[in-house]
Amino acid sequence: MKRMLGILSLAAACLPVCAQYLPNNTFANWKTACGDTYQTSSGVGKITRPGIEPASWNGSNVKQKVLGVYGSSSDLVTKGNTTAYGYIVKLTNIYVSKMGIGSNAPAFINFGTPWVYAVVPVANSDGGVYGGMELPSASYQPDAIKGEFKRAATTGEKAHIISYFWQGTYTSTVAGDISFDDVDRTVFNDDRTGSAAGTLIAKCDYAFTSTANEDWETIEVPINYLATPTTGQALKMNVIISSADYWTRSNIKKNSLLEVKSVNLVYWHALSDLKWNGTTLSGFNESTTNYSVNDFYDASKVNYTVKGRMAKATKSYNAATGKLTITVNNSVSGSTNYTIQFLTEKTYTGTLGVGNGSTYGKGATFSAKLLAESETKRSLKFENITLENAAGKQGIGTLYVPNVTVNGTSVTGTYSGTFSAGSNAAISSWQGSAWGTQQCNVSLTLSASNSITGTITCPKLKMVFANSQTLNQTSNVTLSAGTYNVTINRTFAQGWNTLCLPFSMTPAEIGAKAAQEFSSVSEGKTLNFAAVSQMQANVPYLVFFENATTSPFYYCGTTQEPSAKGVTHSGITFSGNFAADKSMQGFYGVVTGTDGHQRILLGSAGATLPAMAAFFSSTQPLANMSLRMEGENMTDIEAIQTTENEAQTDVYTLQGTRIQPATKGARLPKGIYIINGKKVIVK
């Protein structure tokens, strides 16, 4: 440092620091200071004129007046107007004319040790000195100096806020007077002695020409730490507030004024950044302490940066409320609590189709809940599950699946799920209330847009969250392979019907009493069918309905791309169909005649087949062949015919009595008959 004028105060103030503040930081208390006696080489100059300065601080007033170098009674440091807590300090540079000095004197106040007490400068300190006031303990490592200042840019000179912090040893002794040459006022006899050794730990130096709008401005100057303090050893501190360009004597301007209302040491206890999943929270500011995140708490996704050299942060999460509290504490200055409100549950919406083991319901919008029941525990809850189809709305209930594992957006695995009654008062009874706990296979995807897709399969319940599809017998069936909630608009006559679907179902699930597959041809005369409990995708079947039905039925689950298969035995093929209004000319289909009887009939010009049905084809006519169904009383299809007229033929009882229906189309009474040489059962 270029020492200023060599006429600074020799009196030191060594007072304790209270909490995070400098003593007398608002300048409520002032003192009168006279200082030590000076003499010149001729013995002249022992002139003592007292001045004032803030208590606990040193000022540039007193010692310069002792030398009697002022051309007037003006002071460098004066007491300004009162504030709510103290007084304003006014620092004014003054021109010194007496005794040949002829230069401007800097106005400043300093806290710690006056700079002239520095016997040896700290290495590489850029002006730092030994001496100063020792802070209470090693925990006192301030982050900034903060004060209220006002300065007008009348002279263009820089004001300075300066501080140095160091560790080490220092001794200084003043023996006798400092003597000055009468002519050039240089020191010719300095009896001061002392020694010092230490390390510069931190410093700050902030220069400014004027304050905002030349009015009061709060200025906070961060302290730059250059070294790590020795553990357990307290720092020593010096602070200077100067109206002058402190480092360059030639730049000092007369009448430069700096007003100071308060000066504090600041010990931060804040966050300078707060991130969720790698992104700073929207609207983050260190002074804003409450935030919310539209997600579940995950400790690995919360990151933050602590602001404060001695500040420490701790986290506390309350699973019941979903609130995370981050407490930033500084043992010197206090603490700040930041809170983030997380979700305790998330609602995901999808189209849900339900099956209860015997039938499916149509897909409908449904909301599922994912619960956060602890920091890591996640559970699924499906409330008021219902199944709605042609039979009406059935109450399933509520399914709770605890302790599921969420990997990113997926929930998969087998979990123990518990069924209970639902809470919808409009449903009079709930099936699930009697089901209890079941092992359920879960395969769900929970998207960032809060939609849900996938399946849950339990012994008594199948739940499918998927897009809806509608298949009509009057339209070509086109469908990509995937998982869907499907509505099937297909009518069925009483008795036997053909059916082919792009997904697997049981007869009960479509409301049929039985289903049979084409299994063989025996002796070239009989088409044999075998009963099945499961109908496979894209395979043709004969299905039996006890009553005609025109209501849609439903399916929820995996579908294949429609690709109808054919089953061939002895040159006869039974084929599925996904085309609307397929021409049946030259093909055989199941029809109900005008007499109410069912038979397999060769299609003529204009005859068509709906989508999701099946037909027979052969390389040779099938007339006079019979069908054999597996199971008792399963042959209601009378015969395979080439024309409708073949229905009017001789009919015999088992005893050989010939029976001729009274009118064309009349239906035979219940019984067993021989028609065209084949046994036929009429129910």
C-alpha positions in Angstrom: 0.0 0.0 0.0 1.2 3.6 -0.7 0.8 4.9 2.8 -1.3 8.1 2.9 0.6 11.2 3.9 2.2 9.6 6.9 -0.1 11.6 9.3 -2.6 9.0 10.2 -3.9 8.2 13.7 -1.6 6.4 16.1 -4.5 5.4 18.4 -5.9 1.9 18.0 -9.4 0.7 18.9 -9.6 -3.0 19.8 -13.1 -3.8 20.7 -15.0 -7.2 20.4 -17.4 -8.0 17.6 -21.0 -8.6 18.6 -22.7 -11.4 16.6 -22.3 -10.7 12.9 -22.1 -6.9 13.2 -19.2 -4.5 13.7 -19.5 -2.5 16.9 -21.3 0.8 16.6 -22.2 -0.1 13.1 -24.9 2.6 12.8 -22.7 5.2 14.4 -24.9 5.9 17.4 -22.0 6.6 19.6 -19.2 9.2 19.1 -15.9 10.1 20.9 -13.6 13.0 21.2 -10.0 12.0 20.4 -6.8 14.0 20.9 -4.1 11.5 20.2 -0.4 11.5 20.9 2.0 14.4 20.9 4.1 15.2 17.8 7.2 17.4 17.6 9.2 18.9 14.8 13.0 19.0 14.5 12.9 22.5 15.9 10.6 21.5 18.7 7.7 23.3 17.2 4.3 21.7 16.4 3.1 20.3 19.7 -0.3 21.7 18.9 -3.2 19.6 20.2 -6.7 20.3 18.8 -9.3 17.6 19.5 -11.6 16.1 16.9 -14.5 13.6 16.9 -15.0 10.2 15.3 -17.4 7.3 15.7 -16.8 5.2 18.8 -15.0 1.9 18.1 -13.7 3.5 14.8 -10.6 5.5 14.0 -10.8 8.6 11.7 -8.5 10.8 9.7 -9.5 13.8 11.8 -7.4 13.8 15.0 -3.8 13.3 14.2 -3.7 15.6 11.2 -5.1 18.3 13.4 -2.4 17.6 16.1 0.2 18.5 13.5 -1.6 21.8 13.0 -1.5 21.5 9.3 -5.0 22.7 8.6 -5.6 26.0 7.0 -9.0 26.1 8.6 -11.0 24.4 11.3 -12.7 22.1 8.9 -12.8 18.4 9.8 -12.4 15.4 7.5 -14.8 13.3 9.6 -18.0 15.0 10.8 -21.3 13.9 12.4 -24.2 14.2 10.1 -28.0 14.0 10.6 -29.5 11.5 13.0 -31.0 8.3 11.6 -33.5 5.9 13.1 -30.6 4.1 14.8 -27.6 6.6 15.0 -25.9 9.3 13.0 -24.6 9.7 9.5 -20.8 9.8 9.1 -19.7 12.5 6.6 -16.2 12.0 5.1 -14.9 15.1 3.2 -11.4 15.4 1.6 -9.8 18.7 2.6 -6.9 20.7 1.1 -4.0 21.1 3.6 -2.0 24.3 3.2 0.0 24.8 6.3 3.6 24.0 6.9 4.3 23.4 3.2 2.3 20.3 2.7 0.0 21.8 0.0 -2.0 18.7 -0.8 -5.4 17.2 -0.4 -5.9 15.0 2.7 -8.1 11.9 2.5 -11.2 11.5 4.6 -11.7 8.0 6.0 -12.7 5.9 8.9 -11.2 2.5 9.7 -12.0 -0.3 12.0 -9.2 -2.4 13.5 -5.7 -1.0 13.6 -4.7 2.3 11.9 -2.6 1.6 8.8 0.5 3.5 10.2 0.8 0.7 12.8 1.7 -1.8 10.1 5.4 -2.5 10.6 5.6 -5.1 7.8 3.1 -5.4 4.9 1.6 -8.8 4.3 3.3 -10.5 1.3 1.3 -10.1 -1.9 -1.4 -8.2 0.0 -1.9 -5.4 -2.4 -1.9 -3.1 0.6 -3.0 -5.3 3.4 -1.3 -4.8 6.7 -0.9 -6.6 10.0 -2.7 -5.4 13.1 -6.5 -5.2 13.3 -9.1 -6.7 15.6 -9.2 -10.4 16.3 -12.6 -11.9 15.6 -14.2 -14.0 18.4 -13.4 -17.5 17.0 -12.5 -19.4 13.8 -16.3 -19.7 13.1 -16.3 -16.0 12.3 -15.4 -16.0 8.6 -17.5 -13.2 7.0 -18.8 -13.4 3.5 -19.2 -9.7 2.7 -19.2 -6.2 4.0 -22.5 -4.4 3.6 -23.4 -0.8 4.2 -25.6 2.2 3.3 -23.8 4.9 1.3 -24.5 8.1 -0.5 -22.1 9.8 -2.9 -22.5 12.4 -5.6 -20.3 12.3 -8.7 -19.2 15.9 -8.3 -15.5 15.3 -8.4 -15.4 12.0 -10.3 -13.1 10.5 -7.6 -13.5 6.9 -6.5 -14.6 6.1 -2.9 -13.4 2.8 -1.5 -14.7 0.0 0.8 -11.7 -2.0 1.8 -11.1 -4.9 4.2 -8.3 -7.4 5.0 -8.4 -10.6 7.0 -5.3 -12.5 8.1 -3.8 -15.0 10.6 -0.5 -14.8 12.3 1.4 -12.8 15.0 2.0 -9.1 15.3 3.5 -6.8 17.9 4.1 -3.0 17.7 5.5 -0.6 20.2 5.6 3.2 20.0 8.6 4.7 21.9 8.8 8.4 22.1 7.6 10.9 19.5 7.6 10.8 15.7 9.8 13.8 14.6 9.2 15.6 11.3 11.5 17.7 9.2 10.5 21.4 9.4 10.8 21.9 5.6 9.4 18.9 3.8 7.5 17.4 6.7 9.1 14.0 6.2 9.7 11.7 9.2 13.3 11.9 10.4 12.9 10.1 13.7 10.6 7.2 14.1 11.1 5.2 17.3 8.3 2.7 16.6 9.4 -0.9 16.8 7.6 -4.2 16.2 7.4 -7.5 14.4 4.8 -9.4 12.4 4.4 -12.6 10.5 1.2 -14.0 9.0 -0.9 -15.1 6.0 -3.3 -13.0 4.1 -6.6 -15.0 4.2 -9.1 -12.7 2.5 -9.7 -9.2 1.2 -12.1 -7.0 -0.6 -11.8 -3.6 -2.3 -14.7 -2.0 -3.9 -14.5 1.4 -5.6 -17.4 3.5 -6.8 -17.7 7.0 -8.2 -21.3 7.6 -7.2 -24.3 5.8 -5.7 -27.5 5.0 -7.6 -29.3 8.3 -8.5 -26.7 9.9 -6.2 -28.9 8.8 -3.3 -28.7 6.2 -0.5 -27.7 2.8 -1.8 -27.1 -0.4 0.0 -23.8 -1.9 -1.2 -22.7 -5.4 -0.4 -19.1 -6.3 -1.2 -18.2 -10.0 -1.3 -15.0 -11.0 0.5 -12.5 -12.9 -1.6 -10.8 -15.7 0.3 -7.3 -16.3 -0.9 -6.3 -19.1 1.5 -7.8 -21.6 3.9 -7.7 -20.4 7.5 -5.8 -22.5 10.0 -8.3 -24.6 11.9 -9.1 -23.2 15.3 -7.3 -19.9 14.8 -9.4 -16.7 14.7 -9.0 -14.2 11.9 -7.8 -10.6 12.4 -9.6 -7.9 10.5 -9.1 -4.3 9.2 -11.8 -2.3 7.5 -11.4 1.1 5.8 -14.2 3.3 4.4 -12.7 6.2 2.4 -14.0 9.1 0.5 -10.6 9.3 -1.3 -9.0 7.3 -4.1 -7.2 5.5 -1.4 -4.4 3.8 -3.3 -3.3 6.8 -5.4 -2.3 10.0 -3.5 -2.2 12.1 -6.7 -5.9 11.3 -7.4 -7.3 12.7 -4.1 -9.8 15.5 -4.9 -10.7 18.3 -2.6 -14.3 18.3 -1.3 -15.0 14.7 -2.4 -17.8 13.7 0.0 -18.9 10.2 1.1 -21.8 9.8 3.5 -22.1 6.5 5.5 -25.2 5.4 7.4 -24.2 1.9 8.5 -21.5 -0.8 8.0 -21.9 -4.5 8.8 -20.0 -7.7 8.4 -22.3 -10.2 6.7 -22.4 -13.9 7.3 -24.6 -15.5 4.7 -27.0 -18.4 5.4 -28.8 -18.8 2.1 -29.0 -20.9 -1.1 -27.5 -19.4 -4.3 -29.1 -22.2 -6.4 -31.8 -24.8 -6.0 -32.4 -27.4 -8.7 -34.9 -30.2 -9.3 -33.8 -32.9 -11.7 -30.9 -30.8 -13.0 -32.9 -27.6 -13.6 -33.1 -24.5 -11.4 -36.5 -24.1 -9.9 -38.7 -21.6 -11.7 -38.6 -18.2 -10.1 -35.7 -19.1 -7.8 -34.2 -16.3 -5.8 -32.2 -16.7 -2.6 -34.6 -14.4 -0.7 -37.7 -16.5 -1.9 -38.0 -19.5 0.5 -41.2 -21.3 -0.6 -41.5 -23.4 -3.8 -43.6 -26.3 -5.2 -42.8 -29.1 -7.6 -45.4 -31.0 -9.5 -43.7 -34.4 -8.8 -42.9 -36.8 -6.0 -39.9 -36.2 -3.8 -36.7 -37.9 -4.9 -33.7 -37.1 -2.8 -31.4 -37.8 -5.8 -33.1 -35.1 -7.9 -32.7 -32.3 -5.4 -29.5 -30.3 -5.7 -28.5 -27.0 -4.2 -25.6 -24.6 -3.7 -25.1 -23.1 -0.2 -24.3 -19.4 0.0 -22.2 -18.7 3.0 -18.6 -19.7 3.8 -19.5 -21.0 7.2 -23.1 -22.0 6.4 -24.2 -25.6 6.4 -27.4 -27.1 4.9 -29.5 -30.0 6.2 -32.6 -31.6 4.6 -35.8 -32.9 6.3 -38.7 -34.6 4.4 -42.2 -35.0 5.8 -43.8 -37.9 3.9 -47.3 -37.1 5.3 -47.3 -33.6 3.9 -44.9 -34.0 1.0 -42.8 -31.1 2.2 -39.1 -30.9 2.0 -37.3 -28.4 4.3 -33.8 -27.3 3.6 -32.3 -25.4 6.6 -29.2 -23.3 5.9 -27.6 -22.5 9.2 -24.7 -20.2 10.1 -23.7 -20.4 13.7 -22.8 -16.7 13.7 -25.8 -15.2 12.0 -28.7 -17.6 12.1 -30.6 -19.8 9.7 -32.9 -19.7 6.7 -35.5 -22.4 5.9 -36.4 -23.2 2.3 -39.4 -25.4 1.6 -40.4 -27.3 -1.5 -43.9 -28.7 -1.6 -44.0 -32.0 -3.4 -47.0 -34.1 -4.4 -48.3 -36.8 -2.1 -50.2 -38.3 -4.9 -50.3 -38.1 -8.7 -53.4 -38.6 -10.7 -53.0 -40.4 -14.1 -55.9 -40.6 -16.5 -56.5 -43.2 -19.2 -59.2 -45.2 -20.9 -59.9 -48.2 -18.8 -61.5 -51.4 -19.9 -62.4 -54.1 -17.3 -62.9 -57.8 -17.4 -64.1 -59.9 -14.4 -63.3 -63.4 -15.7 -66.5 -63.9 -17.7 -67.2 -60.7 -19.6 -65.6 -57.4 -20.5 -66.9 -53.9 -20.1 -66.5 -51.0 -22.5 -63.6 -48.6 -22.1 -64.2 -45.4 -20.2 -62.2 -42.5 -18.9 -60.7 -43.4 -15.5 -58.3 -41.8 -13.1 -55.7 -43.8 -11.2 -53.6 -42.6 -8.3 -50.0 -43.1 -7.6 -49.3 -42.4 -3.9 -46.1 -41.3 -2.2 -46.5 -42.9 1.3 -42.9 -42.3 2.3 -39.7 -40.9 0.8 -39.3 -44.1 -1.2 -42.6 -46.0 -0.9 -45.0 -45.7 -3.9 -48.4 -47.3 -4.1 -51.2 -47.5 -6.7 -54.9 -46.9 -5.9 -57.8 -47.5 -8.3 -61.0 -46.3 -6.7 -64.6 -47.2 -7.8 -63.8 -49.6 -10.6 -66.9 -50.5 -12.6 -67.7 -52.8 -15.5 -70.3 -51.6 -17.9 -71.7 -53.6 -20.9 -75.1 -54.7 -22.3 -76.0 -56.1 -18.9 -75.6 -52.7 -17.2 -73.1 -51.3 -14.8 -71.5 -53.6 -12.3 -69.5 -52.5 -9.3 -66.1 -54.0 -8.9 -64.7 -51.8 -6.1 -61.3 -50.3 -5.1 -57.9 -51.9 -5.7 -55.0 -50.9 -3.6 -51.5 -52.1 -4.6 -48.8 -51.0 -2.1 -45.0 -50.9 -2.4 -44.8 -50.8 -6.2 -41.4 -50.1 -7.8 -41.4 -47.1 -10.2 -38.6 -47.2 -12.8 -38.7 -43.9 -14.6 -42.2 -44.1 -16.2 -42.9 -47.8 -15.8 -44.4 -49.9 -13.0 -43.9 -53.6 -13.6 -43.9 -56.7 -11.5 -46.2 -59.0 -9.5 -47.6 -57.3 -6.4 -50.1 -58.1 -3.6 -53.2 -56.1 -4.3 -56.2 -55.7 -2.0 -59.8 -55.3 -3.1 -62.4 -53.5 -1.2 -65.9 -52.0 -1.8 -66.0 -48.7 -3.7 -67.4 -45.5 -2.3 -69.8 -44.6 -5.1 -73.2 -44.5 -3.5 -74.9 -45.0 -6.9 -73.6 -48.6 -7.0 -75.6 -50.9 -4.7 -73.1 -53.8 -4.4 -69.4 -54.3 -5.0 -67.9 -57.6 -6.1 -64.5 -56.7 -4.9 -65.5 -56.5 -1.3 -65.5 -60.3 -1.2 -62.3 -60.8 -3.2 -59.7 -59.7 -0.5 -56.0 -59.8 -1.4 -54.8 -61.2 -4.7 -51.5 -61.5 -6.5 -51.7 -59.0 -9.4 -49.4 -58.8 -12.4 -48.8 -55.1 -13.1 -47.4 -53.6 -16.4 -48.1 -49.9 -16.6 -46.5 -46.8 -18.2 -47.1 -43.5 -16.4 -46.3 -40.7 -18.8 -45.0 -37.2 -18.0 -48.3 -35.8 -19.4 -50.1 -37.7 -16.6 -51.6 -40.4 -18.8 -51.6 -44.1 -18.0 -51.4 -47.1 -20.3 -50.9 -50.8 -19.6 -52.5 -53.7 -17.9 -53.2 -55.2 -14.4 -54.1 -58.8 -14.3 -55.5 -60.4 -11.1 -57.2 -63.8 -10.7 -60.6 -62.2 -10.7 -60.0 -59.0 -12.6 -58.3 -57.7 -15.7 -57.8 -53.9 -16.1 -56.6 -52.5 -19.4 -55.6 -48.8 -19.8 -55.4 -48.4 -23.6 -56.8 -46.5 -26.6 -60.4 -47.3 -27.6 -61.2 -49.0 -30.9 -64.5 -49.9 -32.5 -64.9 -52.8 -34.9 -68.1 -52.9 -37.0 -69.3 -55.9 -39.1 -70.3 -53.4 -41.8 -66.8 -52.0 -42.2 -63.5 -53.6 -43.1 -61.5 -54.5 -40.0 -58.2 -52.7 -40.0 -56.2 -52.6 -36.8 -52.6 -52.4 -35.9 -51.2 -54.9 -33.4 -51.2 -53.5 -29.9 -53.3 -53.2 -26.7 -56.8 -51.7 -27.0 -60.2 -51.5 -25.4 -62.3 -52.7 -28.2 -66.1 -52.4 -28.9 -67.3 -55.1 -31.3 -70.5 -54.4 -33.2 -71.5 -57.8 -34.5 -75.0 -59.3 -34.4 -75.6 -63.0 -33.9 -78.6 -65.1 -34.7 -80.1 -67.6 -32.4 -78.2 -70.9 -32.8 -74.9 -71.3 -34.6 -72.9 -68.4 -36.1 -69.5 -68.1 -37.6 -66.9 -65.8 -36.0 -63.3 -64.7 -36.5 -61.6 -62.0 -34.3 -58.1 -60.5 -34.3 -57.7 -61.3 -30.6 -58.3 -64.3 -28.3 -61.5 -64.6 -26.3 -63.5 -67.3 -24.5 -67.1 -68.1 -25.6 -68.4 -66.8 -22.2 -66.7 -63.5 -22.8 -68.7 -62.8 -25.9 -71.9 -64.2 -24.4 -71.9 -67.5 -26.4 -72.8 -70.9 -24.9 -70.2 -72.7 -26.9 -67.5 -72.5 -29.6 -66.2 -75.2 -31.9 -63.3 -75.4 -34.3 -63.1 -77.3 -37.6 -61.1 -80.4 -36.6 -61.4 -83.0 -39.4 -63.4 -84.6 -42.2 -64.4 -88.3 -41.7 -65.2 -90.8 -44.5 -65.5 -87.9 -46.9 -69.0 -87.3 -45.6 -68.9 -85.5 -42.3 -67.3 -82.2 -41.2 -66.2 -82.7 -37.6 -66.0 -79.8 -35.1 -64.4 -79.9 -31.6 -65.4 -77.8 -28.7 -62.8 -75.2 -27.5 -62.7 -73.1 -24.3 -60.5 -70.4 -25.9 -60.8 -68.9 -29.3 -57.5 -67.9 -30.9 -56.9 -64.7 -32.8 -57.6 -64.7 -36.6 -58.9 -68.3 -36.4 -62.5 -69.1 -37.6 -65.0 -70.7 -35.3 -68.6 -71.8 -35.0 -70.2 -70.1 -32.0 -73.6 -71.0 -30.4 -76.0 -68.3 -29.0 -79.1 -69.4 -27.1 -80.7 -66.2 -28.1 -80.3 -63.7 -30.9 -78.2 -60.7 -29.9 -77.7 -57.3 -31.4 -75.9 -55.7 -28.5 -72.1 -54.9 -28.8 -69.6 -56.9 -26.8 -66.2 -55.8 -25.6 -62.6 -56.9 -25.4 -59.7 -55.4 -23.4 -56.2 -56.5 -24.1 -53.7 -57.5 -26.7 -54.7 -57.6 -30.4 -53.0 -58.9 -33.5 -53.1 -57.4 -36.9 -56.2 -58.8 -38.6 -55.0 -61.6 -40.9 -57.7 -64.2 -41.3 -56.6 -67.8 -41.2 -58.0 -70.8 -43.0 -58.3 -74.3 -41.5 -58.3 -77.1 -44.2 -59.1 -80.7 -44.0 -59.6 -83.1 -47.0 -59.9 -80.2 -49.4 -62.5 -78.3 -47.4 -61.4 -75.0 -45.9 -63.0 -73.0 -43.1 -61.8 -69.4 -43.4 -62.1 -66.2 -41.4 -63.1 -62.9 -43.0 -62.4 -59.3 -42.0 -63.8 -57.6 -45.2 -67.3 -56.0 -45.1 -69.9 -57.4 -47.5 -67.7 -60.1 -48.9 -69.3 -61.8 -51.9 -70.4 -65.3 -51.0 -71.0 -66.5 -54.5 -69.3 -69.9 -54.8 -68.7 -70.1 -51.0 -70.7 -71.8 -48.2 -72.0 -70.0 -45.1 -74.3 -70.7 -42.2 -77.8 -69.4 -42.8 -81.2 -69.7 -41.1 -83.8 -70.8 -43.6 -87.4 -69.5 -44.0 -88.4 -72.6 -42.0 -86.3 -71.4 -39.1 -83.8 -74.1 -39.5 -80.0 -73.5 -39.8 -78.0 -75.1 -42.6 -74.8 -74.5 -44.5 -75.8 -73.1 -47.8 -73.9 -72.3 -51.0 -73.9 -68.6 -51.6 -75.6 -67.3 -54.8 -75.0 -64.0 -56.6 -75.7 -61.1 -54.3 -75.1 -63.0 -51.1 -72.6 -61.3 -48.8 -70.8 -62.1 -45.6 -70.2 -59.5 -42.8 -66.8 -58.7 -41.3 -65.6 -60.9 -38.4 -67.5 -63.9 -39.8 -66.3 -67.1 -41.6 -67.1 -69.2 -44.6 -66.5 -72.7 -46.1 -64.9 -73.4 -49.5 -64.2 -76.6 -51.3 -62.7 -77.9 -54.6 -65.9 -80.0 -55.0 -69.5 -79.6 -54.1 -70.4 -80.2 -50.4 -74.0 -81.2 -51.0 -75.3 -84.1 -48.9 -72.4 -83.8 -46.4 -73.2 -83.6 -42.7 -71.8 -81.8 -39.7 -70.8 -83.4 -36.4 -70.4 -81.2 -33.3 -68.7 -82.3 -30.2 -71.1 -82.5 -27.2 -74.6 -83.7 -26.7 -77.4 -81.8 -28.6 -74.9 -79.7 -30.5 -76.1 -80.4 -34.1 -78.7 -77.9 -35.0 -77.3 -77.3 -38.5 -79.3 -79.6 -40.6 -77.2 -80.1 -43.7 -74.9 -78.6 -46.3 -77.0 -77.6 -49.3 -76.4 -76.1 -52.6 -79.9 -74.3 -52.8 -82.5 -73.2 -50.4 -85.1 -75.6 -52.0 -83.3 -78.5 -50.7 -84.9 -77.7 -47.4 -88.2 -79.1 -48.6 -87.4 -82.8 -48.6 -88.6 -86.0 -47.0 -88.4 -86.2 -43.3 -88.6 -89.4 -41.3 -88.9 -90.2 -37.7 -86.5 -92.7 -36.1 -89.2 -95.3 -36.5 -89.2 -94.7 -40.3 -92.4 -92.8 -40.5 -92.3 -90.2 -43.3 -93.3 -86.7 -42.2 -94.0 -84.0 -44.7 -94.3 -80.4 -43.2 -97.8 -79.1 -43.8 -96.6 -75.9 -45.4 -93.3 -74.7 -46.8 -91.2 -73.2 -44.1 -93.0 -74.9 -41.3 -90.8 -75.9 -38.4 -90.7 -79.5 -37.2 -91.7 -80.2 -33.6 -88.9 -81.0 -31.1 -87.4 -84.4 -31.7 -84.9 -86.5 -33.6 -85.5 -86.9 -37.3 -83.8 -88.4 -40.4 -83.5 -85.7 -43.1 -81.9 -86.6 -46.4 -80.5 -89.7 -44.7 -78.9 -87.8 -41.8 -79.9 -87.6 -38.1 -81.1 -84.1 -37.1 -82.1 -83.0 -33.7 -84.8 -80.3 -33.5 -85.0 -78.5 -30.2 
